[in-house]
């Protein structure tokens, strides 16, 4: 990366710190916004301009340059989100008098349907860890909890004892923006948790920590490590479809809708602040209904 102007680096640093302090933004979100702003600053350097020289004309030229570079509408939409938030912050800090992004609109994006697994695939996946071993018991429990609750992977690996109410069968989740929600665990996930906490976790490590799911060193399992293990179990189950760390979250949502769950309830369980984010799953359910209609209706 090019060396940016020191004043631009300082302002980007102040902005990302603000995201963490006042919005509870994750490290991934901070890194994404920082990357977007740095890339824009590198473009400005070629024009011998600084971040505070931004106006609507400069931004429109940059958006055109992005298009010519073949950058996707989705990445451009994220850049505009980063830049809008930055200049809203800049106005409050009195670095600029006017927000140059105020009239800019994000490109319309096609709604992508998250890839999900069939219920049969999920069952096969859950059965892959060797639960006779402490690590296998931990992995099976993590997969069961993910599928039962629809948690984000980050929410799962950071679960602590004080977030779990085994008596009520609930888990208190700290989601994006430090927002809390209560999610039912279900009988199967609770049984696996009880078994793991009694037999698996003490055998993995004797180190004391607040985390439920730990490594043999007593530290948190990373997202990357969990993704590697998920991919391994999927291969063992003969599942070669596209997977992501959120595959079981998408399966949770899709299967709930297929069995008649209300969209508003699903929104609360997933921790979506906007119902429109949840609505992408309705197309999955709609396609299933159309397939069933075509298969079983006499005039399908």
Number of C-alpha atoms within 10 A of each C-alpha: 6 9 10 17 14 10 12 16 17 11 17 19 14 14 20 19 15 16 21 15 10 9 12 17 18 16 11 9 15 19 13 16 23 21 15 18 21 20 16 19 23 19 16 19 16 9 10 10 15 19 22 14 11 17 13 14 10 15 18 13 11 15 17 11 13 16 13 9 9 8 12 10 16 14 12 17 16 16 22 22 16 19 21 18 16 23 23 17 19 19 14 11 10 10 12 16 11 13 20 21 20 11 9 12 10 14 12 9 9 8 10 9 13 17 16 24 21 11 13 8 15 21 14 16 25 19 15 18 21 13 16 9 14 19 21 16 23 27 24 23 27 23 22 26 23 23 23 22 23 25 23 20 19 18 15 21 19 18 19 17 13 11 17 19 14 14 7 9 14 18 21 16 23 18 18 17 14 12 11 12 15 16 20 17 24 14 11 12 22 21 15 19 25 13 15 25 17 11 15 23 23 14 14 19 16 11 12 9 14 13 17 22 26 21 14 16 11 18 14 16 18 15 14 10 10 18 16 13 14 23 19 16 19 20 14 15 17 12 17 10 11 10 17 15 17 19 21 28 21 23 24 23 26 26 19 16 18 15 9 9 13 10 17 13 11 21 18 16 18 22 23 15 13 10 14 10 12 18 16 15 23 16 14 19 19 13 11 14 13 11 13 12 13 12 11 9 9 7 7 10
